[in-house]
Amino acid sequence: MDYESILQKVYESILESGDVAIDVGAHVGRHTIPIAKKIIPNGRVYAIEPLPMCQNRLLNLINADSQLLSEIVTLYPYALSDYEGISDFTIVKDDLGYSGLKERKLDNKSRLEKSRVFTKKLDNLFPDINDLKYIKIDAEGGEFNILKGGINTIQKFRPVITFEFGASSYAAYSVIPEHVFVFWDELNYKIYDILGNLLDSENVFAQSSINQNIWDYIALPAENMPATDKVLHAIK
């Protein structure tokens, strides 16, 4: 099953021209570019990607597509977490998409390289934005730390958020999945898997992340029923 295409249906169901979105772990633009095309001409996409080789490719793709896209996409060359500073970053040379602040469980044959990156908190990166409709987070296990570093932003704007989550990646960050469920519950968000199944308890959510049959999850503000209806209709 093509989960990336389903993820695209999620954000395309809620985004409109003029909206603001953040793509954390933009990589080479698999989702940055479709997001941007949904919100032109007056929207704004903030793409966050720490790897220079991915940054260059992303910018080349955006510039090759149209001048309009290049005008609404802003690239930030950082890693995000719940702290700020300069951090070690593990680059998986054979598959850059598995790179991250921590070394996740990988094939023993994977070639690794260490780099240094600037690490920022989401809450401190966008102090002047006045709207935010959607956040996508793909950080190879670092998602929960990113969420904690963006809690004020989430509380203020109540965006729809999609995030990856799985035991083989979050273990490197010592994340307890039940704590992630409580985080969302205290923010009054409902969690669905990418197929639209409601995960309504700590145990159900934790077991899904351990099974790893599905990696993508959707956090929807409980009070935003129109967005919930649009998302569930798009993916079911």
Secondary structure by P-SEA (a helix, b strand, c coil): ccaaaaaaaaaaaccccbbbbbbccccccccaaaaaaaccccbbbbbbbccaaaaaaaaaaaaaacaaaaacbbbbcccccccccbbbbbbccccccccccccccccccbbbbbbbbbbbbccccccccccccbbbbbcccaaaaaaaacaaaaaacccbbbbbbcccccccccccaaaaaaaaaaabbbbbcccccccccaaaaaaaaaaccccbbbbbcccaaaaaaaaaaacc
